[in-house]
Amino acid sequence: MGLAQLVKLSHLNAEQQEIVDIIGMDCYRDLIEKFGGDRIYIPKAKSLIPASELAHEIRLRRQNGDRNEQIAHDLEIPFADVRKIK
């Protein structure tokens, strides 16, 4: 048992507690054991999805009757980005 197993929710600041709310305390402890002391970068989803796949998703949504405004809102991307996809 590593020291990370002794970490309690009360030991964490608000931002750390938000992460625990999303992934759970056991997974947070695993992160501490694996990456404790390191800085890790968590990219936004938009930077992970290739532009061609995003464009394909937008076209599919349009074919299903979704409006550009709704697509932009749902995907959390600018309306202009949705509009420029033909």
Backbone as CSV, one residue per row, in Angstrom:
resi,resn,N_x,N_y,N_z,CA_x,CA_y,CA_z,C_x,C_y,C_z
1,MET,0.856,-1.186,0.000,0.000,0.000,0.000,0.889,1.231,0.000
2,GLY,0.711,2.073,-0.985,1.466,3.318,-1.052,0.798,4.404,-0.240
3,LEU,1.519,5.467,-0.046,1.010,6.604,0.710,-0.246,7.190,0.070
4,ALA,-0.356,7.087,-1.245,-1.526,7.622,-1.949,-2.820,6.992,-1.448
5,GLN,-2.747,5.770,-0.970,-3.952,5.085,-0.485,-4.518,5.729,0.783
6,LEU,-3.716,6.555,1.447,-4.171,7.237,2.662,-4.825,8.584,2.374
7,VAL,-4.750,9.025,1.124,-5.322,10.322,0.761,-6.843,10.257,0.878
8,LYS,-7.401,11.274,1.551,-8.855,11.390,1.734,-9.350,12.625,0.989
9,LEU,-10.625,12.647,0.725,-11.242,13.781,0.044,-10.969,15.077,0.801
10,SER,-10.967,15.028,2.104,-10.742,16.232,2.919,-9.332,16.787,2.762
11,HIS,-8.401,16.001,2.233,-7.036,16.464,2.011,-6.908,17.299,0.738
12,LEU,-7.910,17.258,-0.111,-7.818,17.846,-1.447,-8.423,19.239,-1.508
13,ASN,-7.858,20.071,-2.396,-8.452,21.389,-2.616,-9.671,21.254,-3.537
14,ALA,-10.348,22.356,-3.784,-11.600,22.321,-4.559,-11.401,21.766,-5.964
15,GLU,-10.322,22.178,-6.639,-10.077,21.699,-8.000,-9.804,20.193,-7.997
16,GLN,-9.029,19.733,-7.046,-8.735,18.304,-6.943,-10.009,17.515,-6.638
17,GLN,-10.871,18.077,-5.813,-12.135,17.406,-5.501,-13.043,17.310,-6.728
18,GLU,-12.989,18.321,-7.603,-13.762,18.261,-8.850,-13.307,17.084,-9.704
19,ILE,-11.999,16.870,-9.752,-11.472,15.746,-10.519,-11.951,14.439,-9.920
20,VAL,-11.919,14.340,-8.591,-12.405,13.133,-7.911,-13.884,12.912,-8.223
21,ASP,-14.671,13.989,-8.281,-16.096,13.860,-8.610,-16.295,13.232,-9.986
22,ILE,-15.364,13.489,-10.899,-15.483,12.967,-12.258,-14.949,11.541,-12.374
23,ILE,-13.768,11.288,-11.803,-13.124,9.989,-12.038,-13.166,9.042,-10.847
24,GLY,-13.517,9.549,-9.682,-13.570,8.701,-8.493,-12.256,8.719,-7.729
25,MET,-12.352,8.455,-6.437,-11.186,8.531,-5.558,-10.139,7.472,-5.891
26,ASP,-10.549,6.265,-6.220,-9.569,5.219,-6.547,-8.731,5.603,-7.762
27,CYS,-9.372,6.137,-8.789,-8.640,6.569,-9.985,-7.761,7.774,-9.674
28,TYR,-8.234,8.654,-8.802,-7.410,9.803,-8.424,-6.156,9.336,-7.687
29,ARG,-6.322,8.370,-6.819,-5.157,7.813,-6.121,-4.190,7.162,-7.113
30,ASP,-4.726,6.496,-8.124,-3.866,5.913,-9.169,-3.077,7.006,-9.891
31,LEU,-3.733,8.135,-10.172,-3.037,9.258,-10.798,-1.924,9.776,-9.898
32,ILE,-2.200,9.862,-8.613,-1.186,10.322,-7.666,0.023,9.387,-7.699
33,GLU,-0.248,8.084,-7.691,0.854,7.114,-7.686,1.661,7.170,-8.979
34,LYS,0.990,7.344,-10.102,1.659,7.319,-11.402,2.293,8.661,-11.763
35,PHE,1.574,9.764,-11.496,2.008,11.071,-11.971,2.265,12.077,-10.857
36,GLY,2.190,11.658,-9.605,2.368,12.576,-8.480,3.644,13.387,-8.593
37,GLY,3.518,14.702,-8.494,4.662,15.597,-8.598,4.943,16.074,-10.006
38,ASP,4.390,15.406,-11.012,4.563,15.809,-12.411,3.466,16.788,-12.809
39,ARG,3.754,17.550,-13.829,2.710,18.364,-14.455,2.217,17.580,-15.656
40,ILE,0.915,17.388,-15.730,0.360,16.701,-16.892,-0.571,17.669,-17.625
41,TYR,-0.601,17.533,-18.923,-1.434,18.371,-19.774,-2.621,17.545,-20.228
42,ILE,-3.812,18.082,-20.027,-5.023,17.419,-20.498,-5.588,18.278,-21.621
43,PRO,-5.495,17.792,-22.859,-5.926,18.609,-24.001,-7.447,18.727,-24.079
44,LYS,-7.880,19.750,-24.771,-9.301,19.883,-25.076,-9.634,18.869,-26.159
45,ALA,-10.873,18.424,-26.165,-11.312,17.411,-27.130,-11.078,17.872,-28.568
46,LYS,-11.298,19.165,-28.817,-11.167,19.683,-30.181,-9.767,19.460,-30.747
47,SER,-8.757,19.509,-29.883,-7.393,19.329,-30.375,-7.056,17.864,-30.637
48,LEU,-7.884,16.948,-30.174,-7.643,15.517,-30.377,-8.349,14.964,-31.604
49,ILE,-9.445,15.596,-31.976,-10.270,15.078,-33.075,-9.788,15.673,-34.392
50,PRO,-9.418,14.827,-35.352,-8.987,15.345,-36.656,-10.095,16.168,-37.319
51,ALA,-9.684,17.213,-38.029,-10.642,18.107,-38.681,-11.577,17.345,-39.613
52,SER,-11.061,16.325,-40.284,-11.903,15.556,-41.216,-13.016,14.815,-40.473
53,GLU,-12.716,14.299,-39.287,-13.739,13.598,-38.498,-14.772,14.570,-37.948
54,LEU,-14.321,15.746,-37.527,-15.252,16.755,-37.036,-16.177,17.203,-38.162
55,ALA,-15.615,17.427,-39.339,-16.418,17.827,-40.490,-17.439,16.745,-40.835
56,HIS,-17.025,15.489,-40.758,-17.928,14.377,-41.034,-19.083,14.371,-40.027
57,GLU,-18.775,14.578,-38.760,-19.815,14.614,-37.719,-20.795,15.758,-37.969
58,ILE,-20.281,16.907,-38.338,-21.142,18.057,-38.620,-22.066,17.752,-39.802
59,ARG,-21.515,17.160,-40.858,-22.346,16.809,-42.028,-23.429,15.797,-41.657
60,LEU,-23.069,14.809,-40.857,-24.060,13.822,-40.415,-25.178,14.471,-39.620
61,ARG,-24.806,15.372,-38.738,-25.802,16.062,-37.913,-26.733,16.889,-38.788
62,ARG,-26.187,17.537,-39.810,-27.036,18.305,-40.727,-27.998,17.389,-41.474
63,GLN,-27.506,16.249,-41.929,-28.358,15.293,-42.643,-29.493,14.809,-41.749
64,ASN,-29.247,14.775,-40.457,-30.277,14.351,-39.504,-31.219,15.492,-39.127
65,GLY,-31.013,16.672,-39.748,-31.912,17.795,-39.538,-31.470,18.787,-38.483
66,ASP,-30.312,18.611,-37.893,-29.831,19.568,-36.894,-29.405,20.862,-37.575
67,ARG,-29.697,21.971,-36.941,-29.300,23.283,-37.446,-27.892,23.607,-36.963
68,ASN,-27.222,24.471,-37.721,-25.847,24.848,-37.383,-25.713,25.363,-35.956
69,GLU,-26.685,26.151,-35.513,-26.637,26.704,-34.163,-26.646,25.592,-33.118
70,GLN,-27.491,24.604,-33.334,-27.596,23.493,-32.383,-26.332,22.642,-32.392
71,ILE,-25.788,22.404,-33.573,-24.557,21.615,-33.691,-23.425,22.317,-32.944
72,ALA,-23.284,23.617,-33.171,-22.231,24.393,-32.502,-22.406,24.327,-30.989
73,HIS,-23.619,24.470,-30.535,-23.894,24.427,-29.094,-23.566,23.050,-28.522
74,ASP,-24.032,21.999,-29.165,-23.824,20.634,-28.670,-22.348,20.235,-28.649
75,LEU,-21.618,20.642,-29.690,-20.212,20.267,-29.797,-19.282,21.272,-29.110
76,GLU,-19.881,22.353,-28.611,-19.123,23.397,-27.911,-18.002,23.966,-28.778
77,ILE,-18.383,24.281,-30.018,-17.443,24.905,-30.947,-18.107,26.157,-31.519
78,PRO,-17.311,27.094,-32.030,-17.895,28.326,-32.573,-18.835,28.049,-33.754
79,PHE,-19.902,28.827,-33.812,-20.864,28.726,-34.902,-20.172,28.889,-36.249
80,ALA,-19.207,29.809,-36.317,-18.488,30.059,-37.577,-17.766,28.810,-38.058
81,ASP,-17.242,28.002,-37.133,-16.553,26.762,-37.515,-17.536,25.769,-38.131
82,VAL,-18.731,25.726,-37.609,-19.757,24.816,-38.148,-20.212,25.314,-39.506
83,ARG,-20.451,26.595,-39.606,-20.971,27.195,-40.834,-20.020,27.006,-42.017
84,LYS,-18.723,27.051,-41.770,-17.769,26.976,-42.895,-17.622,25.556,-43.458
85,ILE,-18.156,24.558,-42.794,-18.116,23.176,-43.289,-19.242,23.008,-44.303
86,LYS,-18.856,22.635,-45.507,-19.848,22.438,-46.578,-20.128,20.973,-46.757
